[in-house]
Structures are given as structure tokens and as C-alpha cells.
Amino acid sequence: MWRGLYTAGAGMITETKRTDVIANNLANAATTGYKRDKAIHREFEAMLIRRFYDHEDGGMVGMNSDINTNASLNTSSLDVTQFKGFSADPFYRPSIGLLGLGDYIDEVAVDWGQGPIETTGNEFDLAIGGEGFFTIQSPDGIRYTRNGAFFRNAQGYIQDIRGYNLLDEAGQPIQIPRDMFNREVIISEDGGIYIRGEGTEPYAEDPNQIVTNGNAGNRQLLARIQVVNFEDRMALGKQGDNLYYAKTDAEGNLAQPVANNEAVVLQGALEKSNVQIVREMVELIHNHRMYEAGAKAVTTQDSMLDKSVNDVGAVS
């Protein structure tokens, strides 16, 4: 019975952790570029149960032709294997079977599925179609994100909502001429950041502003956004704030990203979270029922233990 209590309790702990993961997914259902987590469970190694006093010599048929009676096995009708008319075959060790010991959360995996793309019209809102990550310079070092909600600060640097700079292919912050109108900036699908026309000149209505001139069909390349990917997604860890960091392997080597030339950068759009609220709610209800079943099992076995100790085991 004690094993049953532990098994049911382990199941309740598993469902509690799974519920926490689902709750976090629901909380980030509206977070731009968020990738849902999924709790992966694994069963503890099962125990092979056999009865006490089953003799080692009675294991296989024909393994010892001299052992063919209970007496040769030093057993009697008083042994645990010889009760209520039951007699163990001396050439076969009875097997009760495997006893499961419950399960546990083995890992929390990330669902990298593409989220829906939503058009915003903001020149510096960017979405990645396909695999890949934007590269961000944070106080803790290089970080990676799918959240493309960027803006241009007063100095012309493209930053995210935390003020972290977006990096180009050379690993440098991307700066737009500070007096340039946003509408003059074009970001191509390969991540190139261009200015329309062939040159710049002061804006007639406001000399403090700059506009482009010349043939508007021409473009001036300022920088190219660094979009990277990882061959092993297990090398990425979630830091929080919708950022990912590169992990180190057993030898202490930092995982290195590779350039992703197949990703498509979409200007004026954002990738929404890939969380499906209805599916998460269904899983939440399922987990709640599994938790209740485990709690009921604990209560039932506790009642059986109470009856065994206080009633069956009572001295009259």
C-alpha cells in the first residue's frame, strides 16, 4: 500500500507541474513570437515483483533433473508458496508481474511551430517566416528572439521594447539616420535595410528632417539584419522576456548559431504566439481530472491503511 501512495503522489506532482506549464502558455497567448511549452513525462522504471521464499532452484523447467519434489526444494505445506491448496510448480518460479511506480516530468520541450502572422503597418515591426531568430544585444550578452516588435529610438538605433539593440550580420547595432523619416526605410525579405532613392537632402518643410532624393526606384543598403538558426534546438534555453540563450555542452563549449538564408523577414508584420487557447484549456481540464484521480487513489489507500492498522491489526 505504501508503494501505491507514492505512485499516486508522484502522478499528482506530475500533473501539478504540467498544469504550471499550461498556465504559463495561457498567460503568454498574446505575447508576440512566444513558443508554447510542452511537459514531457516519463515513467519510472517498473519493479519486477515475485513472492517471498520462491526458491532459486525452481527457476526453469529441466534445469536440474534431481529437483523434482517439494522435499528436494526443502519446502513443506507450511511454506508461503503452499497454502490453501495452492502448490507452486518446482520447475517454474511464479511471476506476479511488473509494478509501476508512477511517472515524472522528464523535460519541458518547446513547440517551435510557426505562429500566425499579423499585419501591423509599423515600419519596424518584423516577423520571421520559417525558422530562425533575430539577434539581440542584451546586458547579459547575445540573445535570440522571435519577437520582432522593434522601434527606432532617438539616436536612430533599432531596439526592442527593453531597449536592446537589434544586430546586423557583423554583430553591430543597426542605426538609421536619426533625422530620416520612417517611411523612407525599406526592409527586404532577406533582411536588408534600405533607404529609398539615391541620396538625401533636408526636408523642405522641416530642415531638421532628412528625405531621400533621386530615383525612388533605387535603394541604398544600410545594413542587413542578422537572422540565425541552430542545428540543434536543444542548444537553446528560455531565459524569460521572450529571449533565448545559447547553452554550453558537457565540455563547456557554447553552442554556435548558423546563418539562416532561407528565413523570410516580413516588414510591417508580427508573428503572434503559437498557443491555441482552446487546446490548452482542454489539456488543463484533462490534467485536473488526472490530478483528482490521483488524489482519490491516495484517499482510498489511506483509508485501507487505516482499516488495516486499527481494525484488522487490532488486538482483541
Secondary structure as the mmCIF struct_conf table of DSSP 4:
data_model
#
loop_
_struct_conf.conf_type_id
_struct_conf.id
_struct_conf.beg_label_comp_id
_struct_conf.beg_label_asym_id
_struct_conf.beg_label_seq_id
_struct_conf.end_label_comp_id
_struct_conf.end_label_asym_id
_struct_conf.end_label_seq_id
HELX_RH_AL_P HELX_RH_AL_P1 TRP A 2 ALA A 27
TURN_TY1_P TURN_TY1_P1 ASN A 28 ALA A 30
BEND BEND1 THR A 31 THR A 31
TURN_TY1_P TURN_TY1_P2 THR A 32 GLY A 33
STRN STRN1 ASP A 37 GLU A 43
HELX_LH_PP_P HELX_LH_PP_P1 PHE A 44 ALA A 46
STRN STRN2 MET A 47 ILE A 49
TURN_TY1_P TURN_TY1_P3 PHE A 52 TYR A 53
HELX_RH_3T_P HELX_RH_3T_P1 GLU A 56 GLY A 58
BEND BEND2 GLY A 59 MET A 60
TURN_TY1_P TURN_TY1_P4 VAL A 61 GLY A 62
BEND BEND3 MET A 63 MET A 63
TURN_TY1_P TURN_TY1_P5 SER A 65 ASP A 66
BEND BEND4 THR A 69 THR A 69
TURN_TY1_P TURN_TY1_P6 ASN A 70 ASN A 70
HELX_RH_3T_P HELX_RH_3T_P2 ALA A 71 LEU A 73
TURN_TY1_P TURN_TY1_P7 ASN A 74 ASN A 74
TURN_TY1_P TURN_TY1_P8 SER A 77 LEU A 78
BEND BEND5 ASP A 79 ASP A 79
TURN_TY1_P TURN_TY1_P9 VAL A 80 THR A 81
BEND BEND6 GLN A 82 GLN A 82
TURN_TY1_P TURN_TY1_P10 LYS A 84 GLY A 85
TURN_TY1_P TURN_TY1_P11 PRO A 90 PHE A 91
BEND BEND7 TYR A 92 TYR A 92
STRN STRN3 GLY A 97 LEU A 99
STRN STRN4 ASP A 103 VAL A 110
HELX_LH_PP_P HELX_LH_PP_P2 GLY A 113 PRO A 116
STRN STRN5 ILE A 117 THR A 119
TURN_TY1_P TURN_TY1_P12 GLU A 123 PHE A 124
STRN STRN6 ASP A 125 ASP A 125
STRN STRN7 LEU A 126 GLY A 129
BEND BEND8 GLY A 130 GLU A 131
STRN STRN8 PHE A 133 SER A 138
TURN_TY1_P TURN_TY1_P13 PRO A 139 ASP A 140
STRN STRN9 GLY A 141 THR A 145
BEND BEND9 ARG A 146 ARG A 146
STRN STRN10 ALA A 149 ALA A 149
STRN STRN11 PHE A 151 ARG A 152
TURN_TY1_P TURN_TY1_P14 ALA A 154 GLN A 155
BEND BEND10 GLY A 156 GLY A 156
STRN STRN12 TYR A 157 TYR A 157
STRN STRN13 ILE A 158 GLN A 159
TURN_TY1_P TURN_TY1_P15 ILE A 161 ARG A 162
HELX_LH_PP_P HELX_LH_PP_P3 TYR A 164 TYR A 164
STRN STRN14 ASN A 165 LEU A 166
STRN STRN15 LEU A 167 ASP A 168
TURN_TY1_P TURN_TY1_P16 GLU A 169 ALA A 170
BEND BEND11 GLY A 171 GLY A 171
STRN STRN16 PRO A 173 PRO A 173
STRN STRN17 GLN A 175 GLN A 175
TURN_TY1_P TURN_TY1_P17 ARG A 178 ASP A 179
STRN STRN18 MET A 180 MET A 180
HELX_RH_3T_P HELX_RH_3T_P3 ASN A 182 GLU A 184
STRN STRN19 VAL A 185 ILE A 187
TURN_TY1_P TURN_TY1_P18 GLU A 189 ASP A 190
BEND BEND12 GLY A 191 GLY A 191
STRN STRN20 GLY A 192 ARG A 196
BEND BEND13 GLY A 197 GLU A 198
STRN STRN21 GLY A 199 PRO A 202
BEND BEND14 ALA A 204 GLU A 205
TURN_TY1_P TURN_TY1_P19 PRO A 207 ASN A 208
BEND BEND15 GLN A 209 GLN A 209
STRN STRN22 ILE A 210 ASN A 213
BEND BEND16 GLY A 214 GLY A 214
TURN_TY1_P TURN_TY1_P20 ALA A 216 GLY A 217
STRN STRN23 ARG A 219 ARG A 224
STRN STRN24 ILE A 225 ILE A 225
STRN STRN25 VAL A 227 ASN A 229
BEND BEND17 GLU A 231 GLU A 231
HELX_RH_3T_P HELX_RH_3T_P4 ARG A 233 ALA A 235
STRN STRN26 LEU A 236 GLY A 240
TURN_TY1_P TURN_TY1_P21 ASP A 241 ASN A 242
STRN STRN27 LEU A 243 ALA A 246
STRN STRN28 THR A 248 THR A 248
TURN_TY1_P TURN_TY1_P22 ALA A 250 GLU A 251
BEND BEND18 GLY A 252 GLY A 252
HELX_LH_PP_P HELX_LH_PP_P4 ASN A 253 ASN A 253
STRN STRN29 LEU A 254 LEU A 254
HELX_LH_PP_P HELX_LH_PP_P5 ALA A 255 ALA A 255
STRN STRN30 VAL A 258 ALA A 259
BEND BEND19 ASN A 261 GLU A 262
STRN STRN31 VAL A 264 GLN A 267
TURN_TY1_P TURN_TY1_P23 GLY A 268 GLY A 268
STRN STRN32 ALA A 269 GLU A 271
HELX_LH_PP_P HELX_LH_PP_P6 LYS A 272 SER A 273
HELX_RH_AL_P HELX_RH_AL_P2 ILE A 277 LYS A 307
HELX_RH_PI_P HELX_RH_PI_P1 SER A 308 VAL A 312
TURN_TY1_P TURN_TY1_P24 GLY A 313 GLY A 313
#
